[in-house]
Amino acid sequence: MKLKYKKIGFVVKPHRDVKDYLERSIDLVKKFGAEIVLEKIASEMAGISGGVERNDVAGLTDLIVLIGGDGTFLSIAESAVINNVPIAGFNLGTLGFLTELKKENLDKEMKDLLEGRLLLSERKLIRTDFNSKSFLSLNDVVISKGDIARIIKFDIDINGDRVTTLRADGLIISTPTGSTAYSLSAGGPILDPNVNGLVVTPICPHSLTLRPFVISDSSVVKVTLDRGIENVFITIDGQTVIPIEGGDYFIARTFEKKLKMIISKDLNYFTLLSEKLNWGI
Protein backbone atom coordinates (compact mmCIF):
# COMPACT_ATOMS: atom_id res chain seq x y z
CA MET A 1 0.00 0.00 0.00
CA LYS A 2 1.36 3.41 -0.99
CA LEU A 3 2.02 5.68 1.96
CA LYS A 4 0.99 9.32 1.94
CA TYR A 5 3.81 10.17 4.38
CA LYS A 6 7.09 8.29 4.65
CA LYS A 7 8.89 10.08 7.49
CA ILE A 8 6.74 10.59 10.59
CA GLY A 9 7.89 12.79 13.47
CA PHE A 10 6.39 12.48 16.96
CA VAL A 11 6.05 15.39 19.39
CA VAL A 12 4.34 14.85 22.75
CA LYS A 13 3.32 16.58 25.93
CA PRO A 14 4.99 15.02 29.01
CA HIS A 15 1.78 13.67 30.51
CA ARG A 16 0.99 10.39 32.24
CA ASP A 17 -1.53 9.39 29.55
CA VAL A 18 0.84 9.97 26.63
CA LYS A 19 2.96 6.80 26.82
CA ASP A 20 0.22 4.36 25.80
CA TYR A 21 -0.98 6.47 22.85
CA LEU A 22 2.59 7.12 21.74
CA GLU A 23 3.57 3.45 21.76
CA ARG A 24 0.41 2.45 19.88
CA SER A 25 1.09 5.14 17.27
CA ILE A 26 4.69 4.05 16.82
CA ASP A 27 3.59 0.42 16.36
CA LEU A 28 1.11 1.47 13.68
CA VAL A 29 3.71 3.51 11.82
CA LYS A 30 6.17 0.62 11.94
CA LYS A 31 3.56 -1.74 10.48
CA PHE A 32 3.13 0.65 7.57
CA GLY A 33 6.87 0.74 7.04
CA ALA A 34 7.32 4.47 7.53
CA GLU A 35 10.45 5.99 9.06
CA ILE A 36 10.09 7.37 12.60
CA VAL A 37 11.68 10.49 14.10
CA LEU A 38 11.13 11.16 17.81
CA GLU A 39 11.67 14.34 19.74
CA LYS A 40 13.67 13.81 22.94
CA ILE A 41 10.62 13.68 25.25
CA ALA A 42 8.90 11.12 23.02
CA SER A 43 12.12 9.15 22.70
CA GLU A 44 12.51 8.91 26.48
CA MET A 45 8.86 7.91 26.98
CA ALA A 46 9.03 5.20 24.33
CA GLY A 47 12.42 3.91 25.52
CA ILE A 48 13.94 4.46 22.09
CA SER A 49 17.31 6.16 21.68
CA GLY A 50 18.13 8.87 19.16
CA GLY A 51 15.65 11.60 20.05
CA VAL A 52 16.09 15.05 18.49
CA GLU A 53 15.27 18.57 19.62
CA ARG A 54 11.63 19.63 19.12
CA ASN A 55 12.47 22.42 16.70
CA ASP A 56 14.46 19.99 14.52
CA VAL A 57 11.62 17.49 13.99
CA ALA A 58 9.95 19.37 11.11
CA GLY A 59 13.18 19.55 9.11
CA LEU A 60 13.62 15.78 9.29
CA THR A 61 10.08 14.63 8.44
CA ASP A 62 7.18 15.08 6.03
CA LEU A 63 4.51 14.84 8.77
CA ILE A 64 4.40 15.66 12.49
CA VAL A 65 2.10 13.64 14.74
CA LEU A 66 1.45 15.51 17.97
CA ILE A 67 -0.04 13.94 21.08
CA GLY A 68 -0.86 16.59 23.68
CA GLY A 69 -2.69 19.88 23.66
CA ASP A 70 -2.88 23.25 21.94
CA GLY A 71 0.14 24.61 23.81
CA THR A 72 2.30 21.81 22.42
CA PHE A 73 0.82 22.47 18.97
CA LEU A 74 1.72 26.16 19.14
CA SER A 75 5.28 25.33 20.21
CA ILE A 76 6.00 23.60 16.89
CA ALA A 77 3.79 25.64 14.54
CA GLU A 78 6.56 27.99 13.38
CA SER A 79 9.04 25.24 12.49
CA ALA A 80 6.27 23.31 10.70
CA VAL A 81 5.36 26.34 8.59
CA ILE A 82 8.96 27.15 7.69
CA ASN A 83 9.56 23.53 6.63
CA ASN A 84 6.14 23.16 4.93
CA VAL A 85 5.28 20.11 7.05
CA PRO A 86 1.69 19.34 8.13
CA ILE A 87 0.74 18.67 11.76
CA ALA A 88 -1.76 16.05 12.94
CA GLY A 89 -2.70 16.79 16.53
CA PHE A 90 -4.32 14.25 18.87
CA ASN A 91 -5.90 15.99 21.85
CA LEU A 92 -5.26 14.61 25.35
CA GLY A 93 -7.49 17.13 27.11
CA THR A 94 -11.03 18.40 26.65
CA LEU A 95 -10.80 21.74 24.78
CA GLY A 96 -8.19 21.55 22.02
CA PHE A 97 -9.23 23.59 18.99
CA LEU A 98 -5.89 22.88 17.29
CA THR A 99 -5.39 19.29 18.42
CA GLU A 100 -8.79 18.29 17.14
CA LEU A 101 -8.18 14.60 16.36
CA LYS A 102 -9.61 12.47 19.17
CA LYS A 103 -7.31 10.18 21.15
CA GLU A 104 -10.18 7.69 21.48
CA ASN A 105 -10.07 7.22 17.69
CA LEU A 106 -6.28 7.08 17.49
CA ASP A 107 -5.93 3.69 15.78
CA LYS A 108 -8.47 4.49 13.07
CA GLU A 109 -7.33 8.09 12.58
CA MET A 110 -3.66 7.06 12.35
CA LYS A 111 -4.47 4.46 9.70
CA ASP A 112 -6.53 6.99 7.73
CA LEU A 113 -3.74 9.53 8.17
CA LEU A 114 -0.99 7.27 6.84
CA GLU A 115 -3.15 6.27 3.88
CA GLY A 116 -3.95 9.91 3.09
CA ARG A 117 -7.66 9.84 3.85
CA LEU A 118 -7.74 12.72 6.33
CA LEU A 119 -8.27 16.32 5.24
CA LEU A 120 -5.80 19.19 5.09
CA SER A 121 -6.74 22.65 6.41
CA GLU A 122 -4.47 25.60 5.67
CA ARG A 123 -4.30 28.23 8.41
CA LYS A 124 -3.06 31.81 8.28
CA LEU A 125 -0.42 33.14 10.67
CA ILE A 126 0.56 36.60 11.90
CA ARG A 127 4.08 37.94 11.42
CA THR A 128 5.05 40.46 14.09
CA ASP A 129 8.03 42.73 13.43
CA PHE A 130 9.65 44.33 16.47
CA ASN A 131 13.15 45.69 17.00
CA SER A 132 14.44 44.25 13.69
CA LYS A 133 13.20 40.76 14.57
CA SER A 134 10.22 38.80 13.24
CA PHE A 135 7.98 36.41 15.16
CA LEU A 136 5.24 34.09 13.87
CA SER A 137 1.99 33.27 15.65
CA LEU A 138 -0.79 30.90 14.66
CA ASN A 139 -3.26 32.26 17.23
CA ASP A 140 -2.41 35.81 18.24
CA VAL A 141 -0.04 38.58 19.21
CA VAL A 142 -0.89 40.40 22.45
CA ILE A 143 0.33 43.60 24.07
CA SER A 144 -0.46 43.72 27.77
CA LYS A 145 0.66 45.17 31.07
CA GLY A 146 2.76 43.47 33.70
CA ASP A 147 1.08 45.26 36.62
CA ILE A 148 -2.40 44.10 37.57
CA ALA A 149 -3.87 47.40 38.80
CA ARG A 150 -3.03 49.76 35.94
CA ILE A 151 -3.98 50.40 32.33
CA ILE A 152 -1.67 51.20 29.43
CA LYS A 153 -1.97 53.71 26.61
CA PHE A 154 -1.08 53.03 22.97
CA ASP A 155 -1.89 54.15 19.44
CA ILE A 156 -3.39 51.83 16.82
CA ASP A 157 -2.75 52.54 13.11
CA ILE A 158 -4.08 50.39 10.27
CA ASN A 159 -2.58 50.78 6.79
CA GLY A 160 -1.02 54.07 7.87
CA ASP A 161 -4.26 55.58 9.19
CA ARG A 162 -4.78 56.33 12.88
CA VAL A 163 -7.66 54.30 14.30
CA THR A 164 -7.55 55.35 17.93
CA THR A 165 -5.46 56.06 20.98
CA LEU A 166 -6.49 53.34 23.36
CA ARG A 167 -6.39 53.11 27.13
CA ALA A 168 -6.89 49.50 28.15
CA ASP A 169 -5.37 46.46 29.83
CA GLY A 170 -4.03 45.52 26.41
CA LEU A 171 -4.82 44.48 22.84
CA ILE A 172 -5.13 41.16 21.00
CA ILE A 173 -4.59 40.78 17.26
CA SER A 174 -5.68 37.30 16.25
CA THR A 175 -6.01 35.09 13.20
CA PRO A 176 -9.31 33.35 12.43
CA THR A 177 -7.80 30.23 14.02
CA GLY A 178 -6.95 32.26 17.12
CA SER A 179 -10.41 33.82 17.34
CA THR A 180 -11.46 30.96 19.66
CA ALA A 181 -8.50 31.56 22.00
CA TYR A 182 -7.70 34.66 24.12
CA SER A 183 -9.71 36.94 21.82
CA LEU A 184 -12.90 34.98 22.49
CA SER A 185 -12.35 35.24 26.25
CA ALA A 186 -11.99 39.03 25.84
CA GLY A 187 -15.32 39.29 24.00
CA GLY A 188 -14.10 38.93 20.41
CA PRO A 189 -16.08 37.19 17.62
CA ILE A 190 -15.56 33.66 16.35
CA LEU A 191 -14.27 33.55 12.76
CA ASP A 192 -14.44 30.59 10.42
CA PRO A 193 -10.79 29.58 9.70
CA ASN A 194 -11.37 30.31 6.00
CA VAL A 195 -12.31 33.96 6.55
CA ASN A 196 -9.77 36.38 5.07
CA GLY A 197 -9.55 38.58 8.12
CA LEU A 198 -7.85 39.45 11.39
CA VAL A 199 -9.56 40.21 14.69
CA VAL A 200 -8.54 43.26 16.73
CA THR A 201 -9.77 42.90 20.32
CA PRO A 202 -9.17 45.47 23.08
CA ILE A 203 -8.70 43.97 26.55
CA CYS A 204 -10.91 45.79 29.07
CA PRO A 205 -10.84 49.17 27.24
CA HIS A 206 -11.38 52.36 29.23
CA SER A 207 -13.91 53.42 26.57
CA LEU A 208 -16.93 51.11 26.62
CA THR A 209 -17.78 52.02 23.02
CA LEU A 210 -14.57 50.55 21.61
CA ARG A 211 -15.52 47.02 20.63
CA PRO A 212 -13.63 44.17 18.90
CA PHE A 213 -13.54 44.54 15.11
CA VAL A 214 -12.53 42.50 12.06
CA ILE A 215 -10.19 43.83 9.38
CA SER A 216 -8.94 42.47 6.06
CA ASP A 217 -6.01 40.08 6.35
CA SER A 218 -4.14 42.26 3.86
CA SER A 219 -4.04 45.00 6.53
CA VAL A 220 -0.90 46.19 8.28
CA VAL A 221 -1.43 46.99 11.98
CA LYS A 222 0.96 49.25 13.88
CA VAL A 223 0.75 49.47 17.68
CA THR A 224 2.79 52.20 19.37
CA LEU A 225 3.20 52.28 23.14
CA ASP A 226 2.88 55.72 24.73
CA ARG A 227 6.06 57.25 26.12
CA GLY A 228 6.67 56.84 29.83
CA ILE A 229 4.78 53.54 30.02
CA GLU A 230 6.73 50.73 31.71
CA ASN A 231 6.38 47.03 32.45
CA VAL A 232 4.54 46.13 29.22
CA PHE A 233 5.04 43.00 27.14
CA ILE A 234 4.36 41.56 23.69
CA THR A 235 3.29 37.91 23.84
CA ILE A 236 3.47 35.67 20.78
CA ASP A 237 1.00 32.75 20.92
CA GLY A 238 1.42 32.57 24.69
CA GLN A 239 4.88 31.09 24.07
CA THR A 240 7.29 34.00 23.63
CA VAL A 241 7.23 37.08 25.89
CA ILE A 242 9.08 40.24 24.82
CA PRO A 243 9.37 43.47 26.86
CA ILE A 244 8.41 46.67 25.02
CA GLU A 245 9.34 50.16 26.20
CA GLY A 246 7.45 53.44 26.00
CA GLY A 247 7.67 54.97 22.52
CA ASP A 248 8.39 51.62 20.84
CA TYR A 249 6.06 50.01 18.32
CA PHE A 250 5.46 46.70 16.58
CA ILE A 251 3.95 45.84 13.20
CA ALA A 252 1.55 42.90 12.70
CA ARG A 253 0.47 41.50 9.34
CA THR A 254 -0.50 38.18 7.77
CA PHE A 255 2.46 35.91 7.01
CA GLU A 256 2.91 34.82 3.40
CA LYS A 257 3.01 31.08 4.21
CA LYS A 258 0.24 29.00 5.79
CA LEU A 259 0.27 26.18 8.30
CA LYS A 260 -0.97 22.81 7.05
CA MET A 261 -3.14 21.18 9.69
CA ILE A 262 -4.59 17.67 9.43
CA ILE A 263 -8.28 17.51 10.37
CA SER A 264 -10.76 14.67 10.64
CA LYS A 265 -12.98 13.95 7.65
CA ASP A 266 -15.83 13.19 10.08
CA LEU A 267 -15.80 16.50 11.98
CA ASN A 268 -16.66 19.91 10.47
CA TYR A 269 -15.72 23.20 12.11
CA PHE A 270 -19.16 23.97 13.51
CA THR A 271 -19.49 20.50 15.02
CA LEU A 272 -16.10 21.11 16.62
CA LEU A 273 -17.32 24.43 18.05
CA SER A 274 -20.45 22.80 19.38
CA GLU A 275 -18.47 20.06 21.10
CA LYS A 276 -15.75 22.28 22.56
CA LEU A 277 -17.99 25.16 23.68
CA ASN A 278 -20.91 23.00 24.83
CA TRP A 279 -23.43 24.69 22.54
CA GLY A 280 -26.96 23.50 23.07
CA ILE A 281 -26.30 22.07 26.52
Backbone hydrogen bonds, N-H to C=O, Kabsch-Sander energy under -0.5 kcal/mol:
donor,donor_aa,acceptor,acceptor_aa,energy
4,K,114,L,-2.5
5,Y,114,L,-0.6
8,I,35,E,-3.1
9,G,7,K,-0.5
9,G,63,L,-3.1
10,F,37,V,-2.5
11,V,65,V,-2.3
13,K,67,I,-2.1
15,H,13,K,-1.9
18,V,15,H,-1.7
19,K,15,H,-0.6
21,Y,17,D,-0.9
22,L,18,V,-2.9
23,E,19,K,-2.6
24,R,20,D,-2.2
25,S,21,Y,-2.1
26,I,22,L,-2.6
27,D,23,E,-2.2
28,L,24,R,-2.0
29,V,25,S,-2.4
30,K,26,I,-2.5
31,K,27,D,-2.0
32,F,28,L,-1.4
33,G,29,V,-0.6
33,G,30,K,-1.0
34,A,29,V,-1.9
35,E,6,K,-3.2
37,V,8,I,-2.7
39,E,10,F,-2.1
40,K,52,V,-2.0
43,S,39,E,-2.8
44,E,40,K,-2.5
45,M,41,I,-2.2
46,A,42,A,-2.3
47,G,43,S,-0.9
48,I,43,S,-2.3
52,V,38,L,-2.4
56,D,53,E,-1.5
57,V,53,E,-0.6
57,V,54,R,-1.2
60,L,56,D,-0.5
60,L,57,V,-1.5
61,T,57,V,-0.5
61,T,58,A,-0.8
62,D,7,K,-2.4
63,L,7,K,-0.9
64,I,86,P,-2.3
65,V,9,G,-3.6
65,V,63,L,-0.5
66,L,64,I,-0.6
66,L,88,A,-3.1
67,I,11,V,-2.2
68,G,66,L,-0.5
68,G,90,F,-2.3
73,F,69,G,-1.9
74,L,70,D,-2.7
75,S,71,G,-1.5
76,I,72,T,-0.7
76,I,73,F,-1.2
77,A,73,F,-0.7
78,E,74,L,-0.6
80,A,76,I,-2.0
81,V,77,A,-2.3
82,I,78,E,-2.5
83,N,79,S,-1.8
84,N,81,V,-1.1
85,V,80,A,-2.6
87,I,260,K,-2.1
88,A,64,I,-3.0
89,G,87,I,-0.6
90,F,66,L,-3.6
90,F,88,A,-0.6
91,N,89,G,-0.6
91,N,101,L,-2.6
92,L,68,G,-3.1
93,G,68,G,-0.6
100,E,98,L,-1.7
101,L,89,G,-2.0
103,K,91,N,-0.9
105,N,102,K,-1.2
106,L,103,K,-1.6
109,E,105,N,-3.1
110,M,106,L,-2.9
111,K,107,D,-1.8
112,D,108,K,-2.6
113,L,109,E,-2.6
114,L,110,M,-2.7
115,E,111,K,-1.6
116,G,113,L,-1.4
117,R,112,D,-3.3
118,L,112,D,-0.6
119,L,263,I,-2.0
121,S,261,M,-3.2
123,R,259,L,-2.8
126,I,137,S,-2.8
127,R,253,R,-3.6
128,T,126,I,-0.6
128,T,135,F,-3.1
129,D,127,R,-0.5
129,D,251,I,-2.8
130,F,128,T,-0.5
130,F,133,K,-2.8
133,K,130,F,-1.5
135,F,128,T,-2.1
137,S,126,I,-2.1
141,V,173,I,-2.2
142,V,235,T,-2.2
143,I,171,L,-2.3
144,S,233,F,-2.4
145,K,169,D,-1.3
146,G,231,N,-3.0
150,R,147,D,-0.7
152,I,168,A,-3.1
154,F,166,L,-2.2
155,D,224,T,-2.7
156,I,164,T,-2.6
157,D,222,K,-2.7
158,I,161,D,-2.6
159,N,220,V,-2.9
161,D,158,I,-1.7
163,V,156,I,-3.2
164,T,156,I,-1.3
166,L,154,F,-3.2
166,L,164,T,-0.6
168,A,152,I,-2.2
168,A,166,L,-0.6
169,D,203,I,-2.5
170,G,203,I,-0.9
171,L,143,I,-2.3
172,I,201,T,-2.5
173,I,141,V,-2.6
174,S,172,I,-0.5
174,S,199,V,-2.7
175,T,139,N,-2.3
179,S,175,T,-0.5
179,S,176,P,-0.9
180,T,177,T,-0.9
181,A,178,G,-1.9
183,S,178,G,-0.6
184,L,181,A,-0.5
185,S,181,A,-1.4
186,A,182,Y,-1.6
187,G,184,L,-1.6
188,G,183,S,-3.1
195,V,192,D,-2.3
197,G,195,V,-1.7
198,L,215,I,-2.4
199,V,174,S,-2.7
200,V,213,F,-3.1
201,T,172,I,-3.2
201,T,199,V,-0.6
203,I,170,G,-2.7
204,C,202,P,-0.7
206,H,167,R,-3.6
208,L,206,H,-0.6
210,L,207,S,-1.3
211,R,209,T,-1.0
213,F,200,V,-2.3
215,I,198,L,-2.6
217,D,196,N,-1.3
219,S,216,S,-1.7
221,V,219,S,-0.5
221,V,252,A,-2.8
222,K,157,D,-3.2
223,V,250,F,-2.4
224,T,155,D,-2.2
224,T,222,K,-0.5
225,L,223,V,-0.5
225,L,248,D,-2.6
226,D,153,K,-2.6
229,I,226,D,-1.4
232,V,244,I,-0.6
233,F,144,S,-2.9
234,I,242,I,-3.4
235,T,142,V,-3.0
236,I,240,T,-2.9
237,D,140,D,-2.4
237,D,235,T,-0.7
239,Q,236,I,-2.5
240,T,236,I,-1.7
242,I,234,I,-3.2
244,I,232,V,-2.3
246,G,229,I,-0.9
247,G,225,L,-2.2
248,D,245,E,-2.2
250,F,223,V,-2.0
251,I,129,D,-2.2
252,A,221,V,-2.9
253,R,127,R,-1.8
254,T,217,D,-0.6
255,F,125,L,-2.5
259,L,123,R,-2.8
261,M,121,S,-3.0
261,M,259,L,-0.7
262,I,87,I,-3.0
263,I,119,L,-2.5
267,L,264,S,-0.8
272,L,268,N,-2.2
273,L,269,Y,-2.3
274,S,270,F,-2.2
275,E,271,T,-2.3
276,K,272,L,-2.8
277,L,273,L,-2.7
278,N,274,S,-0.6
279,W,274,S,-1.2
281,I,278,N,-1.4
